Amino acid sequence: MQLSINRESLLKAINLIAKAADKRHNMVILGNIKLQLSESELILKASDLEVELTSTLKLPAGACVEAGTTTLPATKLKDICKSLPAQAQVNLATQANERCLLTSGKSRFTLGTLPSEDYPSLGNPENITPLNISRSRLTDLIHKTQFAMAIQDVRYYLTGMLFDVSQQQLTTVATDGHRLALARSVIDVSADLSMQAILPRKAVIELERLATELGKMLGDKDNAVTLSFGREFLQVSLPFGDVDSAGQVSQNLMVTFTARLIDGKFPDYRRVMPSNTDKLALFNQEKMTDVLRRVAILSNEKSRGVVFNFASDGMVEVRANNAEQDEAVEMIQAKYQGEPMELSFNAAYLQDVLSVIQGDLQMHMSQSNASVLVNQLNDEFHQYVIMPMRI
């Protein structure tokens, strides 16, 4: 294999997929990127057998000197390309002794390779259900819910995000058993389409990263994205080519995201949504964020508990203490409807919700030991449930 390519083109294609490579995996080759070179295109692939990212780069005439395939260490290849001068020409040539020579100007690097035929492939989805959604809405659905995914849990299905399609809406749901985040968007599908899929944590983070990167390229423009759900996989193709004056992205660089779905049954999130709430509090989001940040300093390091005392309309007391008998108390202005009540929350859970809400914050409550529904004022498309604590 022999390739001569502009440094910027190669680095962009590598940067978009390199995070999928896993040098700590039991299969050493998964720390590498697979390169497949033909006369017209260069295909780069990175995978950890859960998420597979592929960059397909259209090549100018003469870039392919000799077609072929190889695999190179992902981190080393990326770092070398980053270190080269802007607009440098990069030359890659495989050698007979499982080595690859990378040269650029006066720089020369020799990298070890591994056989490309040993590189595993996830495969492609079968029996696809395609969903079309705008990139900005997809980013919003993931960003507003991903923080509630469990990090480690024997209930493995909680370590991912549910994508639920029903009643011509796409709903994303994440929960770790202590709090739940839900976001929904109207989509153009048949009224009788109903399906569910659970996307693993790493895949969720990678898909959000790619959609966000595409958003940075497009600026204030938007584009449509097709989510292709199969029985075992989700696949999404995103264009990262040149952007013209109309905001259209060329397909001279395409990134294909493929992820293995979690085989499990997600809990029925509708059953945990509080319904019979007779108490309502309305807070300013910025003021609540500031108060929580200050009061939580003296909360217990493990439980992070903060107490809200809803005594009357107008002011709510927020307090925290710890094992050293330190105490923080602050009053915050709020509109409150209902009988006096005290509630205890994990401050971090509430802060996570506040970080994705822009306007005034509503808390719908019933009693001190019942879950609380939190949402932004006049926004029914994003809802959050937090279980209270016992302090």
N, C-alpha and C positions, 0 to 999 in steps of 0.2 A: 504494500500500500504506500502511495506517495501523494502528498497533498501540499499545495501552496495556496495560502489563504490570508486574507486581511485579519489582523489581530482583533479588531473590534467585532467583526462578524463571528469569529470563533468564540471569543470570550462571552459574548451575549448568549450564544447558544448553550455554552457550558454553564453559565451562571443560572440560567432558568431551570436546569435539571439537576445540578450537582448535589443539592440537599437530599435527594432521594437515595444517593449512594450511602452505604453503611459499612465503614471499614472495621466496625466491631462485630460484624456478623460472623457466624461460624463458617459460612462460605466466603473464603478470602476474596474471591473474584467479585463479590458484590461491593467491595471497596473501590472497584474500577468503573470507568465509563466505557461502554462498548461503542466503537466507531465503525461505521459501515459506509464505505466510500464507493460511489458509482460515478459515471461520467457527468450526471446532471445534479446530483445531490449528495449531501453528507448527513447521515442519520446518527445521532448520538443518543445513547440510552443509559439511564441510571435506574437502579431498582434495589429494594430490600425485601422483595417477594410479598410485600404488603402494598406498597406504592411503586408504580413504574412511571417514569417521566421520559418522554422521547422528544428530542428536538430534530426537526427535519429542515435542513437549510439548503435552499436552491443555490447552486454554484455558478459562477460566471465561467465562460469558456476558458479552458486552460488550467483551471484550478485543480482538476483531477489529472495528475500525471500518470498514476497507475492505480486502478481500482483494487479494493481489498478490504479486509476487516481485521480489527485487533481490539484489545482492551488496554486502557492505560489508567494508572492510579488517579482517581478523581481529584483529590485535594492537591496533589503535586501538579497535575496538569493545569488546574485553575490558578494556582498560585504563580506558576511560571508565566502564564499568559497575562495575569494581572501586572506582573513586574516588568513586562516588556514596554518599550516606548509606544506612545499613541501612534496609530496608523502603521505600525510595523508589519512587515510581511513575515508570516510564520510558515515554516516548511517542516512537514512531518514525513518521515520515511522509516518504514519498518525494516529490520535487519534479520538476518538468518538465525541469530543466536538468541531469540526471544527478547530482542531489544528494539527500542524505537528511538531514532535520532531526531531531536527537535532543534532546529537552527533558526536564528533570526538575527540579521546583521552580523555582529561579531560574537553573539552568544551561541553557546552550543550545550545542549542537555541530552544525556542518554538515560532513558527510562526503561525499566523492566516491563514486560508485557505478560499477559496471560492469554491462553488460547480462546479466541472468540466463540468457538463452538461449544465451550463449557459454560457460556453465559446463559443463565436461565431466562425464560420469558413467561410473563403472567398469562398471556393469551388475550383473546378478545371476548367481549360480552356476547352472549347468545340470547335469542328471543328478546330483542331490545324493545324497551319502552322509552321513546324519546320525549324529553320535556324541553320546550323552548322558553327561555327567560332572559331578561336583560342582565348584562354583566353587573350593573350597579345594584339591582335587586338581589342577585345571588350573593354579592359581597355583603349586603345588608343582612340577609337571612343568616349567614354564617357568623358574621362579626357580632351580631346582637345576641347570639346564643352559645357560642363555642366555649365561653369561660366556665359554663356550668357542667361540662363533661367531667366524669370521674377520671382521675389520673391512674389509680390502681384500684381494682375492685374485683372480688371473686365473681361478681355479676358482670362478666366481660362485656355484655351488651351495653352497659352504662359507660364504657370507656370510648364510646363513639357518639355520633349524632344521628338522630332519626330524621329521615326525609319521608314525609307522609303526604300523599296526594289523595285528596277527596274533595268533592263538591267544588271542583274547578279552582282549588287552592293548593299551593305547595306550602307545607308547614315544616319548619325545622324545630326540633326539640332536643334539649340536652338536660340531663339531670345526674346528680351524684347521690341522690337519696335524701339530701338535706335542703337542696334548693333546685328549682326547675326554671329553665329559660325557654320561651316559645316565641317564634316569629313566623308570620304567615304573609303570603303574597298571592294575589289573584293571577292565575296563568291561563293561557288559551289551550285547553284540552277538552275532550268530550266529557259531558256531564256525568257519564257512568264510569269514568276511569277512577280506579281506586288501587293504590299500591303503597307499600312501605319498604324502606331499605335503610340499613344502619351502616354509616360510613365510619371507619376507624378514626381515632384521634389524629394520628399523624397525617392521614389522608385529608382530613378536614382542614388542618393547619396549612398543608401544601396547596390545597385548592384555593383557600382564602388568599394565600401569598401570591399565587399566579394571577388571580382575578384582580387583586390590588395593584400588582405590577402593570397589568394591562390598563387599569384605570389611570395610572400615572402617565402612561404613554399617550392616552387619548385625551387627557385633560378634562374639559367639560363635555366631551362627546361620550356617547354610549354605544354599545353594540350588543347584538343578541348572542346568547350562548346556548348550545344544545347539550343537555345532560342525557347521556344514553345509559339507561339502567338495564342491566341484564340480570340473570338469575344469581350470578356470583360476583359480577364486576360492575363498576361504574366507569364510564369513559367520557372524557370531555376533550375537545380539540379547540385550542385557542390560537388566534393569529397574532404573532409578535413581529411582523414585518414592518416595512416603512409605512408611515402614516401620511396620507396626502392631505391637501388643503381642505377637503370635505370631511376629514376625520375618518376616512375609510382605511383599513389596515390591509396591506398586501399580504399574500400568502407565501412570500419567499422565505419566511421562517414560521413554521407551525410547531406548537408544543402540544403533544398528546398526553393527557393525564389519564392513567388507568389505575384503579384501586380495587383491591379485593374487599367485598362487603362482609360484614360480620354476620355469621349464621346464628341468629338467635331471635327471640321475641322481645321486643321493647315493651315496657309497662304501658298500660292504657293511661296516657297522660291526662285524658279528659276527666278521669275519675278523681284526680288529685287537685283539680282546679277549684278553689273555694267559690261557693255559690251563695250560701245564706249568710252574707256579711251584712251586719247592721251598724257598723262603725266605719267612718271615713275620715282620713286625715289628708290634708293637702299641704305640701311643703315646697319651698323654692329649692331647686336642685343644687344650685351653687352654694347656698347657705348650708344645706344639709351636708354636702360634701365637706365643707370647711369644719363644721361642728364635729362630724364623725372623725375626721383626721386628727383633731385636737384631743377629743375625749378618749379615743382608742389608744392613745399613748400610754394611759394608765390602766388599760384592761389586762386581764389575765393573759399571759403569753400563749397559753395552750388553747383556751376556750375563746379568747378574743371577744368575750361577752360585753355587750352594751345594753343598758336598760332604758327603755322609753316609758315615761310616765305621762299618760294622757289623762289629765285631771279636768281641764276645762278648755273651752274654745279660746284661741288666741295665743297661748304659749304651751310648749311641751318641754318637759325636763328630760335631758339626756345625761346619763351618768355611767361611770365605770369605776371599778376598783380591782385590786389585785391582792395576792397573798401577803404583800409587804404592808398592807393597810393604806396604800396610796389611794386617793380618790380624785376623780375629775367630775365636775358637774357644770352643765351649761344649759341655758334656756334658748329655745329656738322658736321663732314665730311660726304658727301653723293654724290653719282652719280645721277644726275638729268637730265632728258630729257623732254623738253617742255618749254612753255612760263612761265614767272614769275607769281606767284600766291600765295595767302595767304589762309591758311585753319586753322580752329579752331576745336580742339577736346576736349572731356572730357578725361583728363589725365588717369583716372582710367580705362576707356574702352581700351585705347591703352596699358596700363600696363598689363591688363588681357591677351591680345593677346601675348604680349612679353613674358609672363610667360610660355607659352606653345610652343614657337618657340625656336629652338636651333641654327639655322644658320642665315645667312643674311636675312634681312627683305625687302620685296618689297611692295611699295605702288603704286597702279594703280589709277590715278585720271583723272577727266575731267574738272570740274569747282568748284569754292569755295563753292557752295551750294549743290553739288551732292555727293552721297555716295561714299566711298572710299573702294576699294578692297585691302586687305592686305593678303599676304601669304609669306611663307618661300621660298627662292630662290630654284628653281628646284623641288618644291613640289606642285603638283596640287591636292593632296588628302586632303589637309586641307586649307580651305579658310575662310576669315573673312571679314565682311562688317561693316563699322562704319559710322554712319551719322555725318556730321560736325555740329558744333554749331554756333550760333550767339552770339558774346560777345559784 
